[in-house]
Amino acid sequence: MTSTERFRVPGGVGADLAVTVESPGPSPAGTVVLSHAFGSSKDLRALRRIADRLTERGWTAVRYDLTGLGESDGDFADTTLTTNVDDLRAVAAWLDGRGRPPGVLFGLSLGGAASILAAPSLPSVRVVASCATPATTSHLRDTLLAHAPRLAEGGRAEIEVVGKRVSVGAPLLEDLERWDLLEAVSGLDRAYVAFHGVRDEIVSIDHAAELFRAARHPKSFVSLGDADHLMLGDERDAFLVADALVAFAARYAASPG
């Protein structure tokens, strides 16, 4: 019988993170950690749908809010991609300590970047999946500067993300410059899946093609057709992601979690 538990977990930068663990029963096939998109939260409709489907298919699904977002503590304007990676690592370490080491990381948009970057330091992870994820961190940097040019001068600015206003800090821009996602995915010694919608208007599907080409085998590329960037429309897009991820993980994420 499916169960849902909610926890407060120390994050990578000291703030407590809100974590939701959905389990299918006493003997799950494994554990999947779901990382949300920039500025959104663990309760994004697509992530909830994916989590529900994963538990239906026998996997434990873990969703969490990054520092400063959703129900987590902290100030989002002080966070960066590096702190996102630290938060993901902290959640994975907490799960490991509870006997549920994650075998699969799934990330939506920038959450996919964090998953790629965090995986090498997490021995239990055998599969990494990104969805609607940019191939370069400059994509987000350019987008932020287009909406808030004052960030180039330091300080903070408010931008709209998923229908809400969030405060973004200049340290994020500086931090984005240090990461090379194509280099990271090319060195990823894990099975890899890239999901992307053909008509994504926020991040072109060309980004998924670049990530896929750079990644090592085993790897897979799953087209989500007309899916929007955050899969907020047709619920079948989220179900396709979950079903394909389960099939891939059943082959490559051998260690139970």
BAFI-3210 file (N, C-alpha, C; in Angstrom, 3 decimals, decimal comma, padded with zeros to 6 digits):
// residues 257
n [1|2|3|4|5|6|7|8|9|10|11|12|13|14|15|16|17|18|19|20|21|22|23|24|25|26|27|28|29|30|31|32|33|34|35|36|37|38|39|40|41|42|43|44|45|46|47|48|49|50|51|52|53|54|55|56|57|58|59|60|61|62|63|64|65|66|67|68|69|70|71|72|73|74|75|76|77|78|79|80|81|82|83|84|85|86|87|88|89|90|91|92|93|94|95|96|97|98|99|100|101|102|103|104|105|106|107|108|109|110|111|112|113|114|115|116|117|118|119|120|121|122|123|124|125|126|127|128|129|130|131|132|133|134|135|136|137|138|139|140|141|142|143|144|145|146|147|148|149|150|151|152|153|154|155|156|157|158|159|160|161|162|163|164|165|166|167|168|169|170|171|172|173|174|175|176|177|178|179|180|181|182|183|184|185|186|187|188|189|190|191|192|193|194|195|196|197|198|199|200|201|202|203|204|205|206|207|208|209|210|211|212|213|214|215|216|217|218|219|220|221|222|223|224|225|226|227|228|229|230|231|232|233|234|235|236|237|238|239|240|241|242|243|244|245|246|247|248|249|250|251|252|253|254|255|256|257]
n.u [000,843|000,553|002,414|002,808|005,233|006,460|009,236|011,730|014,808|018,281|019,796|022,209|023,403|022,828|020,179|016,977|015,378|012,312|011,040|009,426|008,471|007,365|006,205|005,841|005,363|006,565|008,772|010,288|011,196|013,309|014,843|013,953|015,064|013,612|014,242|013,276|012,403|014,056|013,249|010,750|008,947|008,798|006,192|005,286|003,079|003,765|005,879|004,576|002,812|004,592|005,831|003,639|003,092|005,465|005,415|003,197|004,301|006,013|008,234|010,061|009,458|011,001|010,560|011,666|012,079|014,172|016,613|015,165|012,836|009,403|008,408|010,741|013,417|015,416|016,943|016,159|017,454|020,059|021,027|022,624|023,618|025,524|024,800|022,374|023,195|024,515|022,340|020,904|022,762|022,767|020,158|020,305|022,293|020,973|018,877|020,393|021,352|019,033|018,687|017,763|019,185|019,540|018,906|018,363|018,442|016,404|015,853|014,188|014,443|016,602|016,977|017,719|020,316|021,530|021,263|022,906|025,374|025,623|025,617|028,170|029,328|027,791|027,650|025,633|023,932|022,813|021,500|020,859|018,652|017,572|015,302|013,980|016,252|018,819|021,745|023,835|024,992|024,962|022,641|020,576|021,737|021,787|019,057|018,137|019,457|018,250|015,697|016,203|018,301|019,756|020,999|023,522|024,989|025,271|023,751|020,185|017,243|013,806|012,025|009,581|008,512|006,989|004,473|004,809|006,510|009,956|012,956|016,112|019,628|022,766|025,043|024,295|024,575|027,344|028,166|027,079|028,803|030,941|030,397|030,376|028,224|028,138|030,672|030,468|028,401|029,571|031,535|030,145|029,742|027,451|024,277|022,236|019,465|017,744|015,059|012,742|010,622|009,512|008,539|009,275|009,377|010,966|013,445|015,184|014,806|017,154|019,099|018,814|019,611|022,325|023,258|022,681|024,325|026,816|026,895|027,876|027,414|025,481|022,648|019,730|017,260|014,350|011,596|009,185|007,178|004,655|004,928|004,976|007,442|007,518|005,844|003,103|000,706|-000,740|-001,326|-000,372|002,214|003,875|003,385|004,480|007,186|007,681|007,106|008,965|011,296|011,178|011,400|014,012|015,501|014,984|016,611|019,233|019,595|020,484|020,860|018,871|016,844]
n.v [-001,203|002,190|004,780|008,047|010,198|012,997|015,090|017,053|018,022|018,552|020,797|021,327|023,765|024,461|025,287|023,970|021,481|020,747|017,589|015,055|011,749|009,122|005,926|002,620|000,386|-002,245|-003,374|-001,836|-001,341|000,341|003,585|006,808|010,061|013,153|016,190|019,543|022,208|025,367|027,851|026,769|024,187|021,212|020,482|020,943|020,302|018,381|016,925|015,770|014,099|012,377|011,211|009,891|007,998|006,547|005,324|003,722|001,921|000,576|001,853|003,888|007,298|010,394|013,680|017,077|020,380|022,915|024,983|027,868|027,784|026,745|024,805|024,836|026,120|029,177|031,601|032,161|033,887|033,802|031,494|029,162|027,346|025,615|025,422|024,178|021,672|020,853|020,675|018,550|016,484|016,380|015,483|012,972|011,775|011,731|009,963|007,681|007,200|006,356|003,883|003,860|004,270|006,354|005,155|006,270|009,425|012,084|015,000|018,078|020,522|022,977|021,370|019,007|019,572|019,841|017,213|015,800|016,898|016,212|013,435|011,964|011,959|010,327|007,199|005,204|005,843|004,871|005,542|008,447|010,998|013,582|016,256|018,451|019,990|022,446|022,484|024,056|026,220|028,869|029,403|029,757|031,894|033,935|034,176|035,097|037,575|038,857|039,283|040,628|042,917|044,340|042,551|042,092|044,041|043,352|042,588|042,116|040,887|040,756|038,202|036,614|033,341|030,406|031,558|032,995|035,416|035,543|036,142|036,772|036,371|038,029|036,324|033,875|034,169|034,441|031,963|030,184|030,375|028,742|026,138|023,385|021,790|019,987|018,864|017,666|015,760|014,173|012,917|011,359|008,500|006,778|005,300|007,079|009,190|011,309|013,469|015,340|017,896|018,401|020,864|022,647|025,823|027,219|025,981|024,818|021,731|021,066|021,312|019,003|017,155|017,784|017,145|014,417|013,453|013,957|012,312|009,129|005,675|003,294|004,935|006,953|008,613|010,321|011,513|013,947|014,872|017,232|018,375|020,946|023,117|022,605|020,478|020,982|020,690|018,228|015,339|012,908|013,212|013,366|010,822|009,258|009,902|008,810|006,061|005,344|005,898|004,048|001,653|001,897|002,170|-000,250|-001,930|-000,872|000,283|-001,498|-001,902|-002,157|000,352]
n.w [000,000|-000,874|000,686|002,123|003,297|005,157|005,651|007,430|006,394|006,838|004,641|001,956|002,439|004,981|005,515|006,421|004,499|002,830|002,429|000,599|000,729|-001,124|-000,997|-002,372|-000,885|001,328|-000,030|-002,219|-005,699|-006,043|-005,417|-006,475|-006,930|-007,361|-008,875|-008,906|-011,270|-012,041|-009,757|-009,187|-007,465|-005,378|-005,579|-008,099|-010,744|-012,745|-011,554|-009,385|-010,715|-012,024|-009,791|-008,612|-010,576|-010,604|-008,063|-008,417|-010,127|-008,529|-007,389|-005,055|-004,658|-004,359|-003,544|-003,244|-001,878|-003,016|-001,307|000,011|-001,483|-002,082|000,631|001,998|004,101|004,192|001,908|-001,347|-003,090|-002,343|-003,325|-005,628|-008,607|-007,640|-004,893|-005,279|-006,187|-003,882|-002,127|-003,277|-002,973|-000,191|000,382|-000,829|000,775|003,221|002,616|002,120|004,672|005,848|004,826|002,239|-000,294|-003,140|-006,402|-008,782|-010,366|-011,240|-013,056|-013,670|-016,108|-014,908|-012,739|-013,868|-014,652|-012,131|-011,281|-013,081|-012,367|-009,674|-009,555|-009,944|-007,391|-005,898|-005,069|-005,135|-007,179|-010,308|-012,606|-014,468|-015,276|-017,367|-018,036|-020,359|-020,107|-020,236|-022,335|-021,775|-019,188|-019,710|-021,019|-019,102|-017,750|-019,721|-020,150|-017,656|-017,512|-019,616|-018,638|-016,306|-016,346|-014,452|-012,793|-013,722|-012,587|-010,004|-006,781|-006,333|-008,074|-009,029|-010,649|-012,765|-012,337|-013,268|-012,814|-010,451|-008,354|-007,858|-006,025|-007,295|-007,055|-007,812|-007,362|-008,449|-011,218|-011,489|-010,541|-012,390|-014,525|-013,949|-014,497|-016,769|-018,592|-020,744|-020,682|-018,186|-018,537|-020,456|-019,044|-017,354|-015,640|-015,750|-016,574|-018,884|-019,556|-021,743|-021,784|-023,695|-025,018|-028,334|-029,116|-027,170|-025,910|-024,217|-023,647|-026,273|-028,101|-029,235|-027,325|-025,769|-027,659|-027,886|-025,302|-025,279|-027,358|-026,241|-024,027|-022,592|-023,615|-021,689|-023,083|-023,694|-025,694|-025,358|-026,956|-026,172|-027,701|-028,194|-025,707|-023,224|-021,635|-018,824|-018,645|-018,055|-019,229|-020,894|-019,067|-019,847|-020,754|-018,487|-017,491|-019,519|-019,227|-016,653|-017,088|-019,096|-017,709|-015,610|-017,077|-018,107|-015,758|-014,505|-015,848|-015,506|-012,952|-010,716|-007,972|-005,134|-003,522]
ca.u [000,000|001,352|002,454|003,454|005,834|007,067|010,357|012,606|016,154|019,314|020,257|023,638|023,933|022,391|018,730|016,198|014,636|011,087|011,196|008,281|008,846|006,204|006,677|004,810|005,190|007,773|009,887|010,311|012,205|014,432|014,497|014,179|015,002|013,124|014,664|012,388|012,966|014,460|012,211|009,478|008,977|008,524|004,766|004,958|002,134|004,427|006,638|003,623|002,314|005,672|005,986|002,502|003,249|006,589|004,986|002,318|005,153|006,816|009,436|009,940|009,689|011,375|010,548|012,151|012,183|015,491|016,740|014,492|011,660|008,380|008,313|012,086|013,929|016,489|016,669|016,465|018,359|021,435|021,361|023,272|023,601|026,355|024,009|021,383|023,889|024,745|021,057|020,612|023,665|022,332|018,976|020,774|022,991|019,943|018,223|021,347|021,367|017,780|018,628|017,093|020,095|018,920|019,498|018,020|018,224|015,657|015,762|013,451|015,091|017,873|017,094|018,472|021,725|021,979|021,343|024,115|026,557|025,698|025,699|029,483|029,684|026,787|027,948|024,461|023,192|023,192|020,796|020,604|017,725|017,283|014,121|013,917|017,440|019,733|023,067|024,825|024,485|024,819|021,247|019,864|022,349|021,303|017,628|017,992|019,889|017,255|014,558|016,644|019,655|020,456|021,771|024,903|025,637|025,245|022,485|019,079|016,151|012,673|011,552|008,423|008,767|005,823|003,358|005,062|007,696|011,047|014,103|017,327|020,817|023,887|025,945|023,879|025,173|028,780|028,331|026,736|029,945|031,965|029,969|030,306|027,328|028,507|031,827|029,999|027,654|030,487|032,308|029,206|029,840|026,141|023,310|021,685|018,272|017,363|013,670|012,548|009,524|009,945|008,099|009,630|009,689|011,887|014,729|015,030|015,159|018,554|019,911|018,776|020,427|023,729|023,535|022,656|025,530|027,997|026,849|028,346|026,428|024,129|021,910|018,504|016,679|012,908|010,879|007,891|006,229|004,230|004,970|005,556|008,699|007,342|004,823|001,954|-000,502|-001,236|-000,764|000,276|003,647|004,517|003,287|005,463|008,484|007,791|007,131|010,250|012,328|011,095|011,947|015,453|016,059|014,879|017,768|020,533|019,705|020,342|020,884|017,605|016,924]
ca.v [000,000|003,404|005,673|009,343|010,736|014,312|015,262|018,217|017,457|019,592|020,934|021,445|025,059|024,717|025,461|022,734|021,255|019,964|016,383|014,151|010,402|008,296|004,544|001,698|-000,732|-002,615|-003,847|-001,081|-001,717|001,267|004,949|007,857|011,426|014,078|017,575|020,438|023,224|026,650|028,729|026,092|023,459|019,784|020,283|021,188|019,270|017,302|016,082|014,989|013,038|011,408|010,490|008,978|006,889|005,730|004,470|002,712|000,931|-000,123|002,588|004,978|008,595|011,415|015,059|018,004|021,794|023,514|026,078|029,124|027,586|025,861|024,738|024,798|027,345|029,850|032,695|031,698|034,832|033,461|030,166|029,050|025,960|024,854|025,102|023,190|020,376|020,514|020,245|017,213|015,561|016,254|014,620|011,615|011,258|011,453|008,722|006,593|006,934|005,684|002,604|004,019|004,999|006,569|004,511|007,067|010,864|012,703|016,439|018,845|021,779|023,119|020,213|018,007|019,952|019,478|015,752|015,417|017,340|015,553|011,973|011,329|011,854|009,482|005,849|004,347|006,266|004,154|006,140|009,890|011,430|015,017|016,560|019,869|020,565|023,116|021,875|025,022|027,081|030,217|029,569|030,377|033,194|034,886|034,375|035,945|038,927|039,448|039,688|041,495|043,368|044,893|041,488|042,203|045,038|042,851|042,765|041,204|041,316|039,850|037,742|035,731|031,941|029,552|032,350|033,653|036,255|035,066|037,024|036,113|037,124|038,046|035,171|032,790|034,399|034,137|030,527|029,467|030,409|027,765|024,788|022,971|020,633|018,998|018,144|016,841|014,591|013,303|012,148|010,697|007,040|006,288|005,262|008,423|009,372|012,698|013,676|016,721|018,144|018,951|022,254|023,397|027,199|027,787|025,354|024,066|020,312|020,952|021,150|017,579|016,450|017,990|016,351|013,005|013,143|014,020|011,268|007,791|004,586|003,240|006,188|006,946|009,928|010,134|012,711|014,139|015,449|018,619|018,761|022,245|023,021|022,011|019,423|021,413|020,434|016,854|014,475|011,749|013,483|012,956|009,367|008,707|010,044|007,837|004,697|005,136|005,904|002,752|000,620|002,090|001,927|-001,681|-002,582|-000,339|000,618|-002,854|-001,926|-001,680|001,495]
ca.w [000,000|-000,995|001,847|001,908|004,518|004,974|006,572|007,364|006,226|006,690|003,262|001,720|002,894|006,350|005,658|006,391|003,265|002,905|001,621|000,565|000,302|-001,456|-001,122|-002,844|000,032|002,081|-000,873|-003,476|-006,693|-005,896|-005,021|-007,468|-006,399|-008,377|-008,630|-009,648|-012,154|-011,467|-009,241|-008,914|-006,204|-005,440|-005,816|-009,498|-011,170|-013,485|-010,632|-008,616|-011,590|-012,215|-008,535|-008,458|-011,522|-010,150|-006,960|-009,002|-010,786|-007,537|-007,000|-004,096|-005,290|-003,376|-004,032|-002,221|-002,246|-002,857|-000,345|-000,304|-002,328|-001,541|002,079|002,580|004,708|003,467|000,968|-002,697|-003,743|-001,958|-003,856|-006,931|-009,084|-006,701|-003,705|-005,705|-006,183|-002,479|-001,559|-003,797|-002,285|001,197|000,376|-001,133|001,957|004,225|002,194|002,332|006,102|006,197|004,119|000,946|-001,191|-004,449|-007,569|-009,962|-010,233|-012,343|-012,863|-014,665|-016,469|-014,193|-011,867|-014,617|-014,556|-010,783|-011,219|-013,819|-011,629|-008,371|-009,671|-009,748|-005,973|-005,242|-005,567|-005,334|-008,372|-011,526|-013,746|-014,394|-016,320|-017,414|-018,848|-020,720|-019,484|-021,165|-022,491|-021,293|-018,120|-020,254|-021,433|-017,987|-017,475|-020,719|-019,922|-016,477|-017,840|-020,513|-017,833|-015,209|-016,690|-013,277|-012,147|-014,174|-011,738|-008,632|-006,084|-006,563|-008,942|-009,017|-011,947|-012,663|-012,681|-013,046|-012,308|-009,162|-008,321|-007,013|-005,974|-007,786|-006,701|-008,755|-007,230|-009,339|-012,536|-011,401|-010,334|-013,616|-015,436|-013,580|-014,834|-018,169|-018,540|-021,754|-020,146|-017,068|-019,010|-021,206|-018,077|-016,445|-015,700|-015,356|-017,664|-019,019|-020,383|-022,002|-022,188|-024,146|-025,939|-029,622|-029,242|-025,965|-026,294|-023,240|-023,955|-027,517|-028,068|-029,659|-026,109|-025,423|-028,648|-027,521|-024,105|-025,661|-028,144|-025,383|-023,005|-022,912|-023,552|-022,247|-023,041|-024,473|-025,976|-025,447|-027,376|-025,514|-028,644|-028,027|-024,292|-022,882|-020,911|-017,502|-018,764|-017,274|-019,991|-020,979|-018,030|-020,460|-020,900|-017,237|-017,388|-020,450|-018,576|-015,571|-017,625|-019,765|-016,675|-014,925|-017,958|-018,185|-014,427|-014,190|-016,466|-015,134|-011,528|-010,162|-006,503|-004,571|-002,626]
c.u [000,875|001,268|003,186|003,943|006,507|008,104|010,972|014,026|017,167|019,842|021,755|024,243|023,366|020,907|018,030|015,372|013,386|011,199|009,945|008,723|007,575|006,698|005,541|004,502|006,510|008,972|009,908|011,403|013,453|013,920|014,891|014,059|014,665|013,496|013,865|013,147|013,296|013,241|010,888|009,565|008,689|007,066|004,328|004,132|002,814|005,186|005,715|003,085|003,364|005,842|004,865|002,663|004,387|006,179|004,028|003,126|006,152|008,076|009,109|010,308|009,922|011,396|011,005|012,173|013,608|015,460|016,016|013,243|010,670|008,304|009,670|012,476|014,989|015,992|017,104|017,469|019,817|021,898|021,955|023,101|024,443|025,574|022,900|021,978|024,124|023,461|020,709|021,497|023,231|021,108|019,391|021,467|021,998|019,203|019,123|021,379|020,118|017,624|017,901|017,998|019,480|019,666|019,322|017,861|017,478|015,543|015,062|014,123|016,418|018,068|017,827|019,958|022,285|022,147|022,601|025,362|026,723|026,022|027,085|029,885|028,718|026,915|026,726|023,708|023,714|022,550|020,573|019,704|017,507|016,111|014,053|015,094|018,337|021,091|024,169|024,204|024,318|023,389|020,445|020,421|021,820|019,821|017,395|018,365|018,903|016,051|014,944|018,080|020,455|021,287|023,243|025,694|025,710|023,884|021,453|018,085|015,037|012,280|010,357|008,792|007,544|004,702|003,574|006,351|008,727|012,208|015,366|018,527|021,920|024,852|025,580|024,534|026,653|029,013|028,054|027,932|030,977|031,640|029,915|029,484|027,678|029,720|031,392|029,281|028,549|031,328|031,445|029,251|028,561|025,299|022,571|020,482|017,983|015,918|013,522|011,355|010,018|009,635|008,334|010,086|010,649|013,309|014,536|015,451|016,587|019,482|019,959|019,634|021,915|024,118|023,609|023,916|026,766|028,058|027,403|027,170|026,577|023,398|020,674|017,992|015,183|012,244|009,521|006,896|005,933|004,295|005,584|006,732|008,559|006,254|003,582|000,636|-000,986|-000,554|-000,040|001,771|004,407|004,484|004,278|006,863|008,670|007,916|008,460|011,382|012,343|011,710|013,475|016,105|016,012|016,051|019,091|020,703|019,494|020,227|019,579|017,833|015,685]
c.v [001,249|004,256|006,947|009,874|012,067|014,551|016,644|017,683|018,595|019,629|021,144|022,742|025,450|024,880|024,107|022,660|020,429|018,804|015,521|012,821|009,586|006,886|003,624|000,575|-001,102|-003,010|-003,127|-001,577|-000,855|002,642|005,934|009,207|012,372|015,510|018,524|021,487|024,505|027,450|028,061|025,360|021,980|019,495|020,686|020,013|018,095|016,369|015,222|013,828|011,958|010,565|009,480|007,755|005,966|004,801|003,392|001,567|000,287|000,571|003,635|006,285|009,650|012,776|015,983|019,415|022,264|024,632|027,327|028,999|026,648|025,955|024,682|026,147|027,977|030,897|032,268|032,611|034,561|032,145|030,247|027,623|025,086|024,493|024,113|021,783|019,918|020,038|018,828|016,168|015,330|015,341|013,175|010,989|010,907|010,148|007,516|006,198|006,233|004,335|002,655|004,760|005,164|005,844|005,332|008,528|011,343|014,185|017,124|020,195|021,917|022,003|019,072|018,289|019,569|017,967|015,249|015,722|016,611|014,070|011,382|011,154|010,968|008,058|004,989|004,659|005,556|004,740|007,624|010,267|012,932|015,242|018,065|020,642|021,249|022,424|022,790|025,861|028,521|030,472|030,248|031,758|034,255|035,195|035,308|037,391|039,630|039,972|040,681|041,945|043,872|043,838|041,560|043,174|044,590|043,056|041,728|041,786|040,291|039,491|036,824|034,344|031,124|030,334|033,001|034,454|035,659|036,050|036,257|036,996|037,013|036,870|033,997|032,943|034,033|032,633|029,738|029,376|029,320|026,356|024,560|021,683|019,570|018,195|017,201|015,598|013,643|012,440|011,356|009,187|006,404|006,145|006,600|008,437|010,862|012,726|015,125|016,795|018,829|020,437|023,068|024,799|027,876|027,289|024,478|022,617|020,079|020,770|019,681|016,770|016,586|017,159|014,867|012,618|013,089|012,857|009,944|006,816|003,881|004,572|006,071|008,370|009,701|011,462|012,765|014,868|016,903|019,112|020,142|022,040|022,306|020,936|019,746|021,120|019,004|015,954|013,264|011,960|013,033|011,441|008,684|008,776|008,971|006,411|004,383|005,063|004,580|001,655|000,688|001,729|000,453|-002,450|-002,153|000,059|-000,660|-002,866|-001,392|-000,512|001,629]
c.w [000,000|000,264|001,479|003,246|004,200|006,062|006,403|007,399|006,107|005,257|003,172|002,204|004,249|006,552|005,623|005,110|003,543|001,926|001,734|-000,002|000,097|-001,761|-001,536|-001,871|000,671|001,224|-002,212|-004,420|-006,572|-005,534|-006,113|-006,782|-007,542|-008,001|-009,514|-010,461|-011,396|-011,022|-008,919|-007,579|-006,432|-005,774|-007,217|-010,012|-011,861|-012,550|-009,774|-009,448|-011,806|-010,953|-008,329|-009,349|-011,096|-009,017|-007,439|-009,610|-009,821|-007,072|-005,934|-004,796|-004,219|-004,047|-002,905|-002,771|-002,027|-001,823|-000,847|-001,153|-001,654|-000,033|002,770|003,163|003,805|002,496|-000,425|-003,403|-003,405|-002,585|-005,256|-007,429|-008,157|-005,449|-004,043|-005,674|-004,748|-001,802|-002,009|-003,125|-000,843|001,309|000,123|000,070|003,058|003,887|002,426|003,810|006,601|005,489|002,807|-000,039|-002,577|-005,570|-008,824|-009,567|-011,462|-012,055|-014,013|-014,867|-015,719|-013,174|-012,547|-014,583|-013,196|-010,657|-011,917|-012,995|-010,299|-008,476|-009,411|-008,284|-005,191|-005,769|-005,852|-006,620|-009,607|-012,778|-013,468|-015,561|-016,223|-018,349|-019,094|-020,144|-020,518|-021,193|-021,997|-020,185|-018,609|-020,723|-020,330|-017,692|-018,440|-020,518|-018,733|-016,780|-018,765|-019,723|-016,730|-015,454|-015,487|-012,548|-012,543|-013,314|-010,283|-008,005|-006,472|-007,559|-008,839|-010,437|-011,724|-013,152|-012,308|-012,347|-010,966|-009,255|-007,377|-007,112|-006,329|-007,460|-007,735|-008,582|-008,126|-010,707|-012,532|-011,309|-011,615|-014,566|-015,145|-014,059|-016,340|-018,216|-019,575|-021,308|-019,032|-017,557|-019,800|-020,273|-017,115|-016,639|-015,152|-016,624|-017,690|-019,957|-020,522|-022,491|-022,647|-025,094|-027,200|-029,727|-027,973|-026,373|-025,324|-023,485|-025,181|-027,358|-028,566|-028,455|-025,692|-026,386|-028,321|-026,305|-024,449|-026,425|-027,245|-024,394|-023,525|-022,989|-022,216|-022,075|-023,915|-024,613|-026,187|-025,796|-026,692|-026,407|-028,371|-026,588|-024,105|-021,933|-019,567|-017,482|-017,939|-017,974|-019,866|-019,947|-018,609|-020,663|-019,660|-017,091|-018,330|-019,844|-017,510|-016,101|-018,304|-018,741|-015,919|-015,780|-018,018|-016,847|-014,064|-014,765|-015,847|-013,657|-010,726|-008,651|-005,961|-003,633|-001,797]
res [m|t|s|t|e|r|f|r|v|p|g|g|v|g|a|d|l|a|v|t|v|e|s|p|g|p|s|p|a|g|t|v|v|l|s|h|a|f|g|s|s|k|d|l|r|a|l|r|r|i|a|d|r|l|t|e|r|g|w|t|a|v|r|y|d|l|t|g|l|g|e|s|d|g|d|f|a|d|t|t|l|t|t|n|v|d|d|l|r|a|v|a|a|w|l|d|g|r|g|r|p|p|g|v|l|f|g|l|s|l|g|g|a|a|s|i|l|a|a|p|s|l|p|s|v|r|v|v|a|s|c|a|t|p|a|t|t|s|h|l|r|d|t|l|l|a|h|a|p|r|l|a|e|g|g|r|a|e|i|e|v|v|g|k|r|v|s|v|g|a|p|l|l|e|d|l|e|r|w|d|l|l|e|a|v|s|g|l|d|r|a|y|v|a|f|h|g|v|r|d|e|i|v|s|i|d|h|a|a|e|l|f|r|a|a|r|h|p|k|s|f|v|s|l|g|d|a|d|h|l|m|l|g|d|e|r|d|a|f|l|v|a|d|a|l|v|a|f|a|a|r|y|a|a|s|p|g]
***
